[in-house]
C-alpha cells in the first residue's frame, strides 16, 4: 500500500474530528477515496471539506450514522456496500466513554455498544465489499486502557456496578480480542488493533464532573490528533505490514497487550456472544 493507495477505497468511522479526521486526511493524501462516517451532519460536512482539500485522489464522501443503534449500523453497512463494491481499508476508529451508565437504543450499555458491538456488526456486514479487495485491511483502534478492563461475560452491560474507566477499558479489551479473532477466522483479510496514544481531542469533554476536569487537566501533556493518527495510518497503509494480521501496535511498532487480550478462548466466546447480540450467525 503506502503511495499505492491511489484507486483504493477506505472507510473511517468517527471521522469528524480528532484521530479519525486526521486518519481520513492521511489516507486521502495517500490517494485513497475516503468515506467519512459520523453522526453529526454539520461536522461531517466540515470534515468532508477538509479532506477534499487535502485529497490526492477522488473527493471524499460522507455517511451519517449513530453507532449506538444496531439498526443504524445495518443501514450504514447496506449503504456502504451499495456505494463501495470494493473496500480496501476499514478503520474502526469511533469510540465513546460515558461518565455515567447509559443504555443504547437496543438496551445495551452504551460504551460497549458503540465501541464493540457496532465495530463487530459493521465489519462483518462489510465482508462482501472487503472480499472484493485484493488485500483488505481492517484496523481497529483500541487503547492501552484495555489494561484497566475486566471482561465479565455474565455482565457485559455493567448492570451490577459501573465505573467509567473500567467499562471503557473493557470495551477496548474487546476491540483487541475481536481484531485477533477476526484475523484467526478470516485469513483472507488483515486485521490488527492499535493504541493511538493518549491524544488531546474532544473525547470526554462533554461529560459532567470529574471526567471533563481530568481531560482538561492532562490535555497539555497529550499527543496531538495528528500524532495520534500515525499508528492508525501505519497499520492501514504501510507496505511493511502486507500480510501481517492479528497483531497489536503502539507508536507504529508491534507491542504486547495484556495477557487477557491474548486469550483465544475468550476471543472465540466474545465472537459468538457478539454474533447473538447483533443477530448474526456465529
N, C-alpha and C positions, 0 to 999 in steps of 0.2 A: 504494500500500500504506500503510505507516505505521499510523495508527489503524484503517485499513480491514482489518487482519489478522484481525479477528473473523470467524469462519467459515472462515478459511483453515487449511490444514494445513502442517506443517513437520516435517522430519526433520533431526536434528543428530547426526552421528557424533562419537565421543569426548566424550560429553556428561556424563560422570560427575564431572568436575572441571575446574578451570582455565577457559580461554577457552570451551570447549564448554558447560560448565554455565552460565556467565554468558550465553552466546548463547541457550541454551534459555530461561533466565529472562527475558531481554529479549523474545524472541518471544512467550512466554506472557503477559507483561504487556501486550503489544500486542494480545492477544486470540486469537493463533493456538493451534490444538490441536497440541501438540508431541509427537513420538515421540523418545525419547532412546535412542541406540544406544551400548552399551558392552559390555565383555567380562566384568565382574565383577558378579555378581548382587547382592551386598550394597551395592556402591557405586551400582548402578543404582537400587535401592530408595531409598537415601538421597537421590539426585538427584531421583527421582520425587516424593518427599515435599516437597522444597524447591521444585520447580517448581509442584506442585499448590497449595502455599500462596500462591504469587505469581500464579497464573494468573487472567487476567481473563475467560477463556472456558472451554471444556471442559477437564477434567483431562487431564494428560499420560498417555501410555502409554510402555512401555519395550520394547526388543528387544535380546536378548543376541547378540553376535557377536564372534568373534575374526577381525579383519580380515586376519590373517596367513594365513588359509586361504581360497582361492578357493571351495571347496565351501561354506564357511560364508557367504561373501558371497552366493553364489547362493541359499542357503536364506533368508538375510535378505531379499533382494530379493523372493523369492516371497511371504514372509510379509507384507512391507510392501505389495505390490501387492494382496494379498487384504484387508488392513486399510484401505488408503488408495486407493480407486479414483481419487481426485484428489489430487495432491500439488502444492502451490503453491510451496514453498521446500525445497530440499535444500541443507544446509550440510555440505560435506565438510571437517570440522574435524579428525578424528582424525589423529594423526601419531606417529611414533616416531623415535628416534635411538639407535643402539647403539654402545657404545664399541668393541666387537669384532665381527668379521664373524659373522653368524648367518644361517641359512637358514630360509625359511618352510616350511610344510607341503608346498608344491609345489616346493621346491627352488630358489626364487629368493632373492636377498639380501633380508633381512627388511625393511630400511628402504625399499627400492624397492618391495617387495611391499605393505607397509601404506600407505605414503604415496602411491604412484601407482597400482599395479595394482588395489588394492581400490577406490580412488576411481573409476578408469576403469570397472571392471566394474559397480559398484553404480549409478553414474549411468546407464549405458546400459541396465542391466536394469530401471531405474525409468522408462524412457521412456513406457510406457503410462500410468502414473499422472500423470507430468508433462504429457503431451499433453492430458490431460483438464482441466487448469487453464487459466483464461483468459489468464494472464500469468506462466507459471512462471519461477522463478529458480533457477539453480544457482550456489552460492557455494563456491569452493574456496580454503581457507586455505593460502596459500603462505608465503613468507618472503623477507626481504632476503638471507637466507643463500643464495638461489639464485645470488648473485654469486660464491660460492665453489665452485659446482658446475662440472662438466665432463662434458657428455653424450657418452659414447662408445658408439655403437651396437654395437660389437664386444665390449663388456664391460659390459653393463648390470648384471650381477650382481657387479661389482667383485671378480672372482676373481683378477686379476693383482696388484692392490695395494689395500689397504684403509686409508682414512682416514675416521674417523667424520664429521668436519665436511664433507669433500668429498662423501662419499656422501649425507649429509643435504642438502647444498646442491644436489646433482644431482637428488634427489627433488623438491625444491621448484622447481627449474627445470622439471622435468617437469610439475608442477602448473600452472605458468603456461602452458606450451605446450599442455597438454591443455585448459585453460579457453579459450584462444584458438581452438584448432581446433574445439572443441565449438561455439563461437559461429559460426564460419565455416560448419560443416556443417549446423547445426540452427538455422535462423533463427527458428523458432517459439518458442524459449526465450531467456532472457537468461543468459549465462554469463560470470562475472567471477571474478578471483582477487584476493588481497589479502595484504598484510603486516600482521599484527596488532600489531606492535611487539615488543620483547623483554620478555617477560612472566614474572613470578615465579609459576611453577606447580610441579607435581611433576615436570615434564619433566626427565629426565636424572638425577634424584636416586637412582634405583635402580641406576645404572651404577657399575661399580667405578672406583677410581683417579681420574685427573685430571679426568674428566668431572664426577663428583659434586662434587669440590672446587671446580672452576671455577664450577659453578652456584651453589654456596653462597656463594662469594666475591662474585659480582656481584649476588646476589639483592636486597640493599638498594637498588640503583640501578635496578631494573627497574619496569615498569608493573605495576599490579595486574591480576588477571584481568578485573575489571570494565572497567578502562580498555582492556585488550587486546581485549575483545569489541566495542568501539564501532564499529570499522570493519566487522567482520562483520555487525553489525546494520544499519549504514548501507547496505551493499551488498545485504543481504537484504530490507530493508523501506523504504528511503527512496523516497517518491513522485518525488523529483527524478531518480531513476535508472530510471524506467519506460522500457523500450525500449533502455537502454544495455547493450551487450554486447561482450565481447572485450577488456575493459579490465583494468588492474591498479591497485589502490588502496592507499594508505598514509595513515594519520592522517585518514581519512574524506575523502580527496581522491584524484583520479586522479593516478597517478605513472608514471614511465617505468622499466620494468625494464631489465636489461642487454640488449645487442644480441642475444645468442643466444636470449633469450626471445621475440624478435620475428621469429625465423627461420621463415618459413612452411613452407619445405621440411622443416625439422627437425620442426615440429609435425605435418605430414602423415605423415612417416615414423614418428614416435613413435606416432601413432594406429594405423597399420597394424601395427606390431610389437606394440603392446599388445593389439590385437584377436587376433592369433595366439596370444599368450601366455595370454590369458584364454578362448580358444575361441569368440570371437565373429566374425561376418563384419565385414570392414573397412568 
